[in-house]
């Protein structure tokens, strides 16, 4: 497999963790607020339940809890973390929530910052962290995906409110001189189609003094063209995965697990079919959590490692996709 030679510093995967809030919102609950049904939601999306952050839970709390578990599995002293990257589109502080997590962890030697790339965020953050490690800049990194979309869902829009939930996942990766388990990645963005999925600032115009205008306001609610996003995902995700595995010189039959951003079961099935990857290799937990944006991939990896589906040395191909529009893929071995 290409990418396994150690001209550069290798990367190994040392731990994972996740956190979901206790509050559950079922399809039945949603059918009490909009005109829908459990049957419709299940058939069209595969989702039955999602978790909703309560008043005392937010992105940094969820990300901290997930990171603690990843750190415990990696068995690292907290002072040894060099880098914390938080993928989120719903930070509790627009200036950055990663530093809040750094402070909660007491990871005083780490630099911490946020990345915003919606549902592609976790894979974008993982790729970013991989570059710092492979360049020799940092040795140990915690990569987190944490999102609280419930705060931005339009709970009156049945076309979108059925999809989203809250949660967090984290992964611990480190530099390794003798072994490389991170084989490669692909990233794409198409801002031309960005209006298919937005969470815009609802700025209102005003003036500070005469002749000096300004805008101020809050973020509005998620706006989505579901059909276009669906078509985008089913078309682009197989292509970006195919390109990655072609460059890495592996065949799809060598892949142990296909880990896709958990958006819709029909998207997962369609991507698997186009890649000719057996259904038994496509991991899914969106029935329980819905689409938790940047959290879906690390949350799914963590659950699958802990229930012993994903084992050491298993080959994983992952893809995040969503607003931007943005999409990505990463190929790595667990462990
Ligand atoms: N309950 C019942 N009916 C619903 C409904 C709901 N929750 N949401 C939409 N409908 C209706 C529509 O109004 C429409 O009715 P009409 O034919 O009378 O006009 C009908 O169902 C079909 O709507 P459509 O939008 O074509 O449904 P769909 O099969 O595309 O499913 C989504 C809608 C949102 C589930 C689907 O498009 C999807 O999942 N897209 C991807 C979204 C996504 O993953 N976003 C995040 C990416 S990171």
Boltz pocket constraint, residues with backbone or C-beta under 6 A from the ligand:
constraints:
  - pocket:
      binder: B
      contacts: [[A, 35], [A, 36], [A, 37], [A, 40], [A, 41], [A, 44], [A, 45], [A, 119], [A, 158], [A, 159], [A, 160], [A, 162], [A, 163], [A, 224], [A, 225], [A, 226], [A, 227], [A, 229], [A, 230], [A, 263], [A, 264], [A, 291], [A, 321], [A, 322], [A, 323]]
      max_distance: 6.0
